Amino acid sequence: MVIMLDKAVGLYIPFLTAEKPEIITEFDGFTWYPNTIAHGTKTFLGAPGLYGGYEYTPAAMNKRTDMRVIDKHNEALKMMPRLFSEHGYGVTVLDPPYGNYQEITDLTIFDDLEGVDAYRGKNVFSEGANETRAEFIKYNDIFRYSIFRIMPVAIQKYTYDNGYYFDQISSNELYIGNNGPYMLCHITEAIEISHNEDNNFFIMDNELAHNPLILTKPDYILGETEGEMYHPDDRVYDNEGNSLDLGSDDKEGTYDMNMYAMLCLGKLFDYMRANDVYDNTRIIIVSDHGAGLKQFDDIGVEKSACLLMYKDFNSHGDLNSDNTFMTNADTPTLAVEDLIENPVNPYTGNPINSNAKSEPQNVFEMPWHLLNDNDAIIDMDEGHIWSVEEDIFDQDNWEIVK
């Protein structure tokens, strides 16, 4: 089971567990890797390596100029599903990011893979978000539309703002329902427990941690007003006395949604334990990139500091940490270890391993945009390429190479 939590911040873990110690026991058998980076600061940069391994980091994809980037991206999304399917596993894929470079992911890219079932779970569960959005439109957007219509034609496009009219709540995908993040909270309603000896591989993307939203404490309840909305002194602390700055709505809301995601995962794991499928499941929780809110000044590219947590079969013990240097492109290696002998990428024939990590790793930092259909490389005219190795917390290990 691989769960990608878009934009989840791995370095929040000590603060989340200090505030909610039950997370430590709910994540029974897990190891958290704090010294972990993604190879890009946006999903289209950081997700391919997560799904496909080191052949699909931005730097590696740019070396393969015989293919369009869109095809390399699709190949990355399909690599593990095809590999596990060809080795007898039943495969389920949920909400792969930017299939065929479409914001509403195109699942037809999986049509040629036998034994692979791909689904979109977005909008299935909304936690009342659609009703909230309908009320918002009724009482606010009609007025905003009127303002939009009286603006000069040249600036109407910008005033429209893709239908959001620059409103923070309106543009929050949690309310619009575009990204359906609540699937993670209700995933147990979509799970079927079967008592057979079939092997299964499940991979999903979820945006619950992506957009900041301030929740009511101490229970982190959505939409409730009875309780505290902000942490005292705009800070939280870990068990070592280190503090985390929550002095803006973005920081508070991002922390809150990371907490909400951890609590939802804890409920999933409780459900799996109750149904005797926790011990026989290897679980990887990983993000495509972090948040970059200037809360961790000792990291060269803070937004590349992503989440990586791993639990092996029959692993037990309170959540612990391992400071080994990792990247989210280690995900396929972790997923196949000891399950598939001499695993190779079915598209390239190259071995699946983490050997590339012995060299400095490149992090691509650039503005968000999906590339053109015919682009063969990720053009870095805008942004920077950084190099880092071994210890992401040592500023001397970070270097701009472009």
Salt bridges, closest charged atoms under 4 A:
ASP6 OD1 - HIS210 NE2 3.85
ASP6 OD1 - HIS289 NE2 3.61
GLU19 OE2 - HIS231 NE2 3.21
ASP28 OD2 - HIS316 ND1 2.65
ASP71 OD2 - ARG68 NE 2.92
GLU75 OE2 - ARG64 NH2 3.04
GLU86 OE2 - ARG82 NE 2.68
ASP112 OD1 - LYS78 NZ 3.12
GLU127 OE2 - HIS186 NE2 2.47
ASP141 OD2 - ARG133 NH1 3.21
ASP141 OD1 - ARG144 NE 3.71
ASP167 OD2 - ARG144 NH2 2.92
GLU189 OE2 - HIS186 ND1 2.72
GLU207 OE2 - LYS122 NZ 3.61
ASP245 OD2 - LYS251 NZ 2.69
GLU252 OE2 - LYS217 NZ 2.87
GLU252 OE2 - HIS231 ND1 2.70
ASP256 OD2 - LYS217 NZ 2.38
ASP270 OD1 - ARG273 NH2 2.77
ASP279 OD1 - HIS316 NE2 2.98
ASP288 OD2 - HIS289 NE2 3.44
ASP312 OD1 - ARG282 NE 2.95
ASP330 OD2 - LYS357 NZ 3.03
